[in-house]
Amino acid sequence: MPDHPNDESGLGSLSEKKNANPPATGLGSLAQAARGKTLGTARGILIFVGVLTAVVNLAGFFMAEKSAQEAIDMEIKGLPRGNVPPEILAEAKATYIKIIYLISGATVGLGVVFIILGIFIYQIPVVATVLGLVLYLGGNLVFGFLDPATFVKGVIIKILIVVGLVKAVQSAIAYQKEMKSQTPVEGS
Amino acid sequence: MEPGYPNSFEGLPPGPSENPTGGEPQGVAGPSPCQRCGLPSDPALPCPHCLLPPRIPFSGLTLLAREENHYQIFKWIIAGYVLQLVPAMVLGWFMVKEKNPDPDHWQFPILILEIWDFLLVLGIWGIVGRVILKKPSKGVRWTVWLVSPLLLAAVLVLNIAYHMALREFVELPEEIKQNWTLLWIALAAVQPALVEELFFRYLALGAFSRIMGIHAAVWISSVLFSLAHIYSPLSMPYLFLAGLMLGYLRVGSGGLLLPMVAHFLHNLFVIWYEAGPQWMN
């Protein structure tokens, strides 16, 4: 398997490296630098996705009233004029606004989480990349269910982001292993 | 990561690509950390320390867990997750498009979807293999079993309170009353208890715990669990907490039985709560 975590550098198994306690020089440090570069790309992806998510949903938060009105108009389109009592319409609009506030607020929070994961990617590489990927995939599927149009919108960019994050997980696992192997064992 | 934990990276066997003969991976023959106790043992023999049975390949497949191939395991978990959710999402589109609120109308497609989930999870389990967590001491396991009814009760109270508050805040209409047949109960209580626990608490939690700390693994598997309930996005914060409880029950009890029972009882209680007087019939 070409992407086995142990054969990335072709320098033998990790256990051998750990036992030998090698210095981070030569090919080992080069491989680690390459992984660091991939993590840097992942950091860029996470921060980009986070900022975009937060900004778009913050705008959605402030445009809740307009969006609710549009949704109501869509619902009553085709019905004869004056068929729906205004108080029912007002109640439905208020409910829509609250739901938009809830979803937009939660999604702004999600954007902030992406940014935080991007910032701390070198401290917690595996957790940051795995959580970033899980949240990105899950978020897209949930919003895809709520509105099918959002699922296909920018699908190529979304696939590229997912591929980038999956690759970042691979690098993060190897990066973390290498970091651990560099850490001297306590009491030795 | 806890020292000596099976997810530690110490003593990893070399990958199969490093075997020049191209036969049985080299790492399988030599001692490697036991999946349960973390101490060195021969994978072909029972562990001399904790007596874990030998890790024999399933139906001739090369099990990824046996090779300690963390990235490949992770990829399979993510692929399985997406393959579970995409059909659910597509079914949801049809449900919304047809605007037929009668749940019985959708019983057959939901049944097919749940059978698909079941087979998919079994398939992934077959590929990945055993992802065992370190068993806690007997005292801890007993305590977790004894405390679990209280935890479950607390989570159920939280469930009711959360959804009452949500209903109050967004003034949602009352849910459509469902005709709770035995098949529906099986679909809503038995299948999730088996399939979701096998996927989220065994495969995902076990796989994540090999590449990160156990707490991070529990939290991330709970995020996966809550996001998997795409039909109820407003319930996701609660589902995350329920996932945390089930995850810690899995870790604390050292097995899958307790979270499965807790999940089943949780869903059964929700059905009872929603069905009301119909339950008696």
Chai-1 contact restraints between the chains, C-beta under 6 A:
chainA,res_idxA,chainB,res_idxB,connection_type,confidence,min_distance_angstrom,max_distance_angstrom,comment,restraint_id
A,M1,B,S17,contact,1.0,0.0,6.0,A-B,restraint_1
A,H4,B,G15,contact,1.0,0.0,6.0,A-B,restraint_2
A,H4,B,S17,contact,1.0,0.0,6.0,A-B,restraint_3
A,P5,B,Y71,contact,1.0,0.0,6.0,A-B,restraint_4
A,N6,B,P14,contact,1.0,0.0,6.0,A-B,restraint_5
A,N6,B,G15,contact,1.0,0.0,6.0,A-B,restraint_6
A,D7,B,G15,contact,1.0,0.0,6.0,A-B,restraint_7
A,D7,B,S17,contact,1.0,0.0,6.0,A-B,restraint_8
A,D7,B,E18,contact,1.0,0.0,6.0,A-B,restraint_9
A,S13,B,P14,contact,1.0,0.0,6.0,A-B,restraint_10
A,L14,B,L12,contact,1.0,0.0,6.0,A-B,restraint_11
A,S15,B,G11,contact,1.0,0.0,6.0,A-B,restraint_12
A,S15,B,L12,contact,1.0,0.0,6.0,A-B,restraint_13
A,T95,B,V170,contact,1.0,0.0,6.0,A-B,restraint_14
A,T95,B,E171,contact,1.0,0.0,6.0,A-B,restraint_15
A,K98,B,V170,contact,1.0,0.0,6.0,A-B,restraint_16
A,I99,B,V170,contact,1.0,0.0,6.0,A-B,restraint_17
A,V126,B,I211,contact,1.0,0.0,6.0,A-B,restraint_18
A,V126,B,M212,contact,1.0,0.0,6.0,A-B,restraint_19
A,V127,B,M212,contact,1.0,0.0,6.0,A-B,restraint_20
A,V127,B,A216,contact,1.0,0.0,6.0,A-B,restraint_21
A,V130,B,I220,contact,1.0,0.0,6.0,A-B,restraint_22
A,L131,B,I220,contact,1.0,0.0,6.0,A-B,restraint_23
A,V134,B,V223,contact,1.0,0.0,6.0,A-B,restraint_24
A,V134,B,L224,contact,1.0,0.0,6.0,A-B,restraint_25
A,G138,B,L227,contact,1.0,0.0,6.0,A-B,restraint_26
A,L141,B,L85,contact,1.0,0.0,6.0,A-B,restraint_27
A,L141,B,M89,contact,1.0,0.0,6.0,A-B,restraint_28
A,L141,B,I230,contact,1.0,0.0,6.0,A-B,restraint_29
A,V142,B,I230,contact,1.0,0.0,6.0,A-B,restraint_30
A,V142,B,P233,contact,1.0,0.0,6.0,A-B,restraint_31
A,G144,B,M89,contact,1.0,0.0,6.0,A-B,restraint_32
A,F145,B,M89,contact,1.0,0.0,6.0,A-B,restraint_33
A,F145,B,G92,contact,1.0,0.0,6.0,A-B,restraint_34
A,F145,B,I230,contact,1.0,0.0,6.0,A-B,restraint_35
A,P148,B,W93,contact,1.0,0.0,6.0,A-B,restraint_36
A,Q170,B,Y71,contact,1.0,0.0,6.0,A-B,restraint_37
A,I173,B,H70,contact,1.0,0.0,6.0,A-B,restraint_38
A,I173,B,Y71,contact,1.0,0.0,6.0,A-B,restraint_39
A,I173,B,I211,contact,1.0,0.0,6.0,A-B,restraint_40
A,K177,B,F9,contact,1.0,0.0,6.0,A-B,restraint_41
A,K180,B,F9,contact,1.0,0.0,6.0,A-B,restraint_42
